[in-house]
């Protein structure tokens, strides 16, 4: 099914609307390179003069600039920890290719790729190990099947949350942890067996005691943990995905790896959405960073195809794969003479939603990366959970092909030119209270949709913001009963020369009736950035609800608790302030994006820091509890 959604609403990103309304918007900006989107903490290496640049060009570029299909691009490698790159060159998968490099030269290559001086990359001592009772696991605290990986409604029931609405204004910081050498944190905290599990930018998984912050174990893997940690009660295992596109499974009791499997052989494949358990399978969404590659006009864009892969959770063996985009074939050349391959893209950024009652899996896709745009982009899919057979698909925006070349005004930008309206958040299957269910979809267009889960037919559409490249719904909605809480990002300036209509900016939190799409309340966020760089008032991070309360982390670093009935702010905390942290360190948050809050037995666990894509860096894990 194809459904065209107001493409006239964008002309250079809503410029047509703005002009028609007589609005006087600021002159839009355009990034000159992907470096402009990075917000780093601490000293930075200049890539133009870095001694590691000629070393990389001589020894590595032939493979990593497209010469070997499975070799990650420099943009991809830049997201690894410097010591992880040195380790790979010294003792890891690249040791043979780097045999001619001295130890000092390997460090220089790592510095060039990560833009981080190795001397400044100092890892503090790990948190103290737990002793006595704190070191034990509470086997009576069986993990509930809630949150990403189980139930994407992100609602924490009262018996798990242990936090009354009346007590929320009394929340105080209990303890904080400063993630080592981190500028962003993408892993959703999970609490099970009386233990807080969370991943980090350098690939370390921590098993914290929730009361004190001591660790029961830590395990370091090769790359950033990008998803929630999914706890399975029956097997006492943890499931999650990483930057390199691998799914890892650990024994929750000791941190030992059970198995790890890469979900795609594409060099730029990654896992952003959390794998979902259901029906005896693990459903893994596959996305990619190839969309950034087109920032290089010489890169033949693109060959990645989004998919959801069903694997055996015991072994990682693939059972089926459901693709979104069609098969890429040559489509001519760009104005620079670079080959175009398409259709491509349509990544799956979100955690699939499993419905046991119908044995179905629902998920959404992003934009195509190259011309031609096909019917697999900006769409919602329903597939058979056992076989992966497509049951229906509904495309919400027609003709969306976009890549980072569009932000820079390059010839690699597809002729469609966007508008980049991913279905980036997980579909929510909602009981409307009338015996009927509704599949509620949030889109980067700034729209929320109600779809018939049986057929995919659109039942309602509600506009909540102007949307855009960094607009609309990003990481996740939440629901309590038939009420859905929709966070809207809606950055005013996304660095892609688009103008957005401020009259319909929706940055903040909105509540909808799932049956009708009617707006229950809107809590627009006040802009208190005062010109601060990489600061915006909207909500990109996933929101989390408990009875009567919604927790939302904003891009300006404010963590707020909203009244679920009215949208009034019950409590707020500025996570950008320096905080004393474990081990004598100092934690400091930044923009809040990606994961949201976890709530367990009266405590609220949340990360702050998203130093990428024009957002503010930070390194803070915070634990809040009602003051006694």
Secondary structure, 3 states (H helix, E strand, C coil): CECCCCHHHCCCCCHHHHHHCCCCCCCCCECCCHHHHCCCCCCCCCCCCCHHHHHHHHHCHHHHHHHCCCCCCHHHHCCCCHHHHHHHHHCCCCCCCCCCCCHHHHHHHHHHHHCCCHHHCCCCCCCCECCHHHHCCCCCCCCCCCECCCECCCEECHHHHCCCHHHHHHEEEEEEEECCCCCECCCCCEEECCEEEEECCCCEEEEEECCCCCEEEEEECCCCECCCCEEECCCCEEEEEECCCEEEEEECCCCCEEEEEECCCCCCEECCCCCEEECCEEEEEEEECHHHHCCCCCCCECCCECEEEEECCCCCCEEEEEECCCCCEEEEECCCCCEEEECCECCCCCCCEEECCCCEEEEECCCECCCCCCCCCCEEEEEECCCCCEEEEEECCCCCECCHHHHHCCCCCCCCCECCCCCCCCCEEEECCCCCEEEEEECCCCEEEEECCCCCCEEEEEECCCCCCCCCCCCCCEEECCEEEEEECCCCCCCECCCCCHHHCCCEEEEEECCCCCEEEEEECCCCCCCCCCCCCCCCCCCEEECCEEEEECCCCEEEEEECCCCCEEEEEECCCCEECHHHCEECCCCCCCCCCEEECCEEEEEECECCCCCCCCCEEEEEEECC
